[in-house]
Every structure is written in structure tokens, then in C-alpha cells.
Amino acid sequence: MDKIAVLDFGGQYAHLIANRIRRLGVYSEILDGDVSVEELRDYKGIILSGGPASIKDEDSIKCDTRIFELGVPIMGICYGHQLTASSLGGEVEPGKVREYGPAVVNFENKKEVFEGMADHENVWMSHFDQVVTLPEGFEKVGETDDTPIAAMADFDRKIFCMQFHPEVTHTPCGKLILDNFVNITGAKRAWDIGKFIEEEVSNIKTVVGDKKVFLMISGGVDSTVAFMLLVEALGQDRVYGLFVDTGFMRMGEREQVEKALKAVGVTNLHVYDASEEYFEALENVYEPEEKRRIIGDLFLDIQAKVSKNLELNPDDWFLAQGTIYPDTIETGGTKHADTIKTHHNQVEAIKKLKESGKVIEPLEQLYKDEVRAVGEKLGLDKKMVWRHPFPGPGLAVRTLCAEDDSFPDSLKKTEDRIRDFLSGEDVKIRVLPIKSVGVQGDVRSYRHPVIVYGKEFSWDELNTLSTRLTNQFEDVNRVIWGLWPQNFDALSIQKSFLTRERVLTIQRADKIVMDYLVEADIEREIWQFPTVLIPVGVDSQVGESIVLRPVCSQEAMTANFYQMDFGKLHELVGRLAKVDGVSGVFYDVTNKPPGTIEWE
């Protein structure tokens, strides 16, 4: 079978490139960025991925430069674009402005890979370095206002490079670019999702042998599809499901999950109420990564406890998980990737079990859109397939904690710099004393959100303002719009960790949001709608605030904030304002990158 190689330099989207090539019908494989040229001779084409490092760093990963002499088409993306330039005699320098999110490329000399491009195309950027001098034999194909060489090509040698990311859905012309590249390689299109199911079923049978599988099941799309795939391979009697109620589920979630799983034929299901154990373990824990580690480790402890109570011999069982690829890549699970946030199913204890060969993850190479395609192919009900993603740790990672109730002195300096930057514009700002997780240039960031308020905004204004602030200020990775009340001059922060009272508050708010999505008939317009509770009071009130975080995406590696109809948004805010203990409501207007979908 013809195949295309994707060389992984640790980029958040490296595997997404392979995903997109497979969706175009060609089998693709991911290899380490420093793979030897001898291992690449059987591939029809090679793609160099992005990466979190600077090409200027002495210890940054480099490719075998002999790949450029193989005579096969090559595409360089982001870091791969810079690496190609540097390897072939061009120059790379830090950019004056960092680009995270949307940009416009002005194209020229549009042929081969760039055939069919408009003169001006919207693209997705995530970088800080840039190519400033072309290598010999290359010509410039595109530029942005901030990046003079946003695309380049050596048409004679079939080497095509771009600073932007064609593999993400937020580069609308990206699919055409990748399709053109596949055509240029001449690779035969013989790959589809049915082929994946066939091969994975065979792989499960081989790995599991005559043993059984113990699956940690949440009722979400990933674990449910993983269950069905395991049953397809092994039969119902050899797959056992454990649903753990952590106390951080949505209101009524436990009952809904049990009903949904029974509807798809889950008969070997055991439900364990671990809420007391979780609240006790997370008392006085404030740091997000520590919360995730505790949650993941406790999952394993409970699995072992339940196995013992059910007298399941560990030598006869595999532990299965519904892990998908974003869980792996965001946890730094590939050789050169940066850790963005540790997913509960990727904690150190799980990794050790995986190294010992005791874990099976049938979906680990897939993205959410592919998981849904597998689910539909296996006959799963569409309502379950298209359910909004919900994190394994549940509302625990949507309830932010604070160890200190004071505002750092540095915040005032940041606020002053931002106000100077926005001088003359009719916008008020405040910098929140809490932090949230982001991803900027394929690197994890943990920085402050900025509130913007004081005027009527359009969505275009908010989108532009969010991009400007996160690109300009290194200590900012998220922008939120103040919706209620009207004034955010006076803010307070409360020292707080995870308690039943706080979780009940977010459960009430989350239920209002999810019910309203159905009522307003906008549920399918939104990929995911996290409701976030932050320990910030507004207008000097003692209380907390709600942040609305609806996003549009297909695979969760990139996302745009959802632009809700203002009339519907006003109605939703009015309902949330009535929740006991809530003193403010905000709307997250940050794309991914630079902000992750979840706040922790």
C-alpha cells in the first residue's frame, strides 16, 4: 500500500496531519523527526510537522538533511518550514510579533501544491520564529502583514513549505493544499475508516489473546465507542465496564449514563460511587496539574479495589481506556511534544502500566471526528455519537481553585501596559488574578485572562481584540468578555478548593446552559460548551463567577469561540444571574490557540 510519512517534531498537530492524509484516502505513518533517510525510501512523500522548539536552539530536533535528496515531494509546516529553510541555506529569526490564531496570507505564483488558492486566504498560525531569507532555488509564494515569507517553494525539487497550518480546519484552503500534495506524490488512495476497524479488531484479538478486558467507561463518546470496538473483537462476555461516579459529573449524569449504556447493550457494567473519596483526596489542592494527577491515580486505585471485590484475577485481565490522540499529545505523550495538560488517563501510573503491556487503548490513534465515524459505522445511535465531549475529571477541571485571596502587584503593571496599548480605544480592561492553561507555539502556557468590557462589542471586534492582546502580551493567553453585571472595576478573589458546595453551584449553572442549548436549538452548532466556575467576585460581592466557553471545532486540536446570537446570549445570561452564589458572568472569546478549550 502506498504511504506518506509525517516526521514528528513534537507539534500539537503532528498527528492531525496524518489524520488528514488518511481522510484523503492515503495511508500515513508518523515517524520521529530525526529518523534516518534509509527508513524513508519506501514513502511516496514526506511531511515535516510543526514543533514547540525554536530552530535556533542548539538542542532542537533536526532532520536528516539527505531527505531533500530523495527526489520525493516534501512539505514543511511551521517548524518544518523553518527547518527546511535552515537546512538548505536560508535564515530563520524570531518574529517581531507572535502569531497565534487567524491570519491572512497573500498568495502569488499559485501552482502545484498552491494551485487553486485565492489571492487572499484565511489561515491558522501558531509560531514565534519566521523565515527571513529564502534558501537557494526557492521562491516566495505567500506573505502576511507580520510574516514576509509565509509560504515558499522549490518547484523543481517539489519542496513546498508554509508557516501556517493547512491541516487544521481553521485553514479553509488547507484541505485543498493537502489534496494537491497527495496528487503530486502519486500515492494511490486506498485507505478508509472501515479499514481501520478491520485492522483494529484484528489487533485487539492478537493483543488480548484468551484474556478479558476491564474498561473504564464514562458514558461519553470515546469510552462507549471503545467498548463497542472491544465487543466487536472479543464478544460481550469478555468485556467488563466500570463507571466511576467521582462526584464531579453533571447533574443527573450518573442515571443518564447508566440508561444510555444499557441501551447500547452494555450488560457487564458496575457503578461505583467514589465521590467521598475524591472530595477528601482533593481537599486543599489548588494546582491544576496536581488535581489531574490525583484524579487519574485514584481512578486506578478504584479500579484495583473493584477488581479485588469482584475477585477478578489481574493476570487474566487487561485495563482498557477510551483514550484518543489529543489526550496523548496534550500530555506530552510523543517524543518531542510539550505537556499542555495531563489528562487523567495519561498520568504516570497509567504510563507504567502501558509500558508493562497491561493497557489496551483501541482509539489512541484517532481524533474525535474519527471516533464518531467509527461509532456510526458500528451502529451507535447518532444522539450518543454527537454528544458534546466531557472531560474524564468532569467538573473538577472546570472549577478553578485559588490558594491566595490577594491580587499580585505585577497585575497592575500588566494592566497599565495593556491600557497604554489600547489608548484611545473605547475599551476597559482588567487582568484576572487567576491563571488558565493555554497552548502557544505548541508550548504550554499558564497565564492570566484579560476581561474586556465597557462598551457594546460586535463578535468581529472581540475576535480581533482577543488576537491582538494574546499576540502582543506574553503574560496573557485568554480574553473574556464581561457580560453581567455592567461594571468590573471592583473585583475580589476568594481562597477556595473543591468542595461539594462549589461543585453544586457549577452543576446548577451547567444544567441551565446544557438545557438552554436544546431549547434554543443550537446544540449541534457547538462542538463543546464548558461552563467554568472561577473564585472571582464582581463589584466587591462575595461570590463566584461563571465563564461561558462555547467553541466550534471538529477534532479539538484547534477551535474558534462560538458567536452566539446576542438575543439568545442575553436570555442565557439572565438565567445564570439567578444562580445562588454567582456574582458575575463572562464569555470566553479566545480561539485555540492560544487558549485551550478547557481552562485547566
Buried (B, 14 or more C-beta within 10 A) or exposed (E): EBBBBBBBBBBBBBBBBBBBBBBBBBBBEBBBBBBEBEEBEEBBBBBBBBBBBBBEEEEBBEBBEEBBEBEBBBBBBBBBBBBBBBBBEBBBEEBEEBBBBBBEBBBEBBEBBBEEBEEEBBBBBBBBBBBBEBBEEBEBBBBBEBBBBBBBBBBEBBBBBBBBBBBBBBBBBBBBBBBBBBBBBEBBEEBBBEEBBEEBBEEBEEBBEEBBBBBBBBBBBBBBBBBBBBBBBBEEEBBBBBBBBBBBBBBEBBEEBBEBBEEBEBEBBBBBEBBEBBBEBBEEBBEBBEBBBBBBBBBBEBBEEBBEEEEBEEEEBBBBBBBBBBBBBBBBBBEBBBBBBBBBBBBEBBEEBBEEEBBBBBBBBBBBBBBBBBBBBBEBBEEBBBBBBBBBBBBBBBBBBBEEEEBEEEBEEBBEBBEEEBEEEEBBBBBBBBBBBBBBBBBBBBBBBBBBBBEEBEBEBBBEBBBBBBBBBEBBBBBBBBBBBEEBEEBBBBEBBBBEEBBBBBBBBBBBBBEBBEEBEBBEBBBBBBBBBBBBBBBEBEBBBBBBBBBBBBBBBBBBBBBBEEEBBEEBBEBBBEBEBBBBBBBBBBBBBBBBBBBB
